[in-house]
Amino acid sequence: MTTAGARLEGIGITRRYGGLTAVDDVSVVAEPGRVTALIGPNGAGKTTLFQCLTGAERPDAGRVVLDDRDITALSPDARARLGIGRTFQRLAVFPTMTVADNLGVGAENREPGNGLVRNGKSLLGIFGFPMVDTARHQRKVDETLTLLRLDGVRDMPAGALPTGTLRLVELGRALCNDPSVLLLDEPASGLDTNETDNLQHVIRQVAASGVAVLLVEHDVDLVFGVADMVYAMAEGRLIASGRPDDVRAHPAVQAAYLDVTAAER
């Protein structure tokens, strides 16, 4: 089923920490139905820019716009209610809950209203006044488990699983919330080759459904294999942007990042 995607744009984002400018007047766009990637060496400012887009940090200058709405001042929770989903560089799963129940949290958050309203609906359900479409939520969980090839571990507690699998669990929870924009923070970290191949397939399917996907990732093979648009950063500034092949061949990107990455392999 096609998802109604949204356009997320960071316009002239600047973020300072004291005398250090971590992000210096950077503009990026994630378009519906396309995969946009942000690459660069450690310390380039990628994570800081990502945090500004998610609302975890407030830029000192610039704006974050979702379609035609300025969301710069909105909290991460408010952005999530508008359809911005995300994963985390540091895993954020519920270790004692099963994989299916972890995904179920995302499905339940699809309900309209703030947290108080959603909790009220859950309480009414406990007292025999069902207000939540649990069957619809379960269908979404089942579909996502199949997409991510997690059916075999659906009833296992998340805390018993390896890091690579937990990356997929966290992605699944974000997908169950039906995002119109999906922000992925190093989703391939800890994944083996087969899991990374599966992740690439999933990202393509998500974008094909209409979602705008933006990922920050160090795995250049994954990036250049899946991205439609690539932005490259170094020392807080944008040094190149465009189609993957053009960015890969850009001299500044070669010097600042790709040559170093190749040497580390």
FENGIPE-V257565 format. One record per helix or strand. SS is the DSSP state (~ for helix, > for strand). FROM is the first residue (numbers start at 1). LEN is the number of residues. If there is no record, write none. Layout:
BEGIN
ss->SS from->FROM len->LEN
ss->SS from->FROM len->LEN
END
This chain:
BEGIN
ss->> from->8 len->10
ss->> from->20 len->11
ss->> from->35 len->6
ss->~ from->46 len->9
ss->> from->61 len->6
ss->> from->69 len->2
ss->~ from->76 len->6
ss->> from->84 len->3
ss->> from->98 len->1
ss->~ from->99 len->10
ss->~ from->115 len->12
ss->~ from->134 len->14
ss->~ from->151 len->3
ss->> from->157 len->1
ss->~ from->158 len->3
ss->~ from->163 len->13
ss->> from->181 len->5
ss->~ from->193 len->16
ss->> from->212 len->5
ss->~ from->220 len->7
ss->> from->229 len->6
ss->> from->237 len->6
ss->~ from->244 len->6
ss->~ from->251 len->14
END
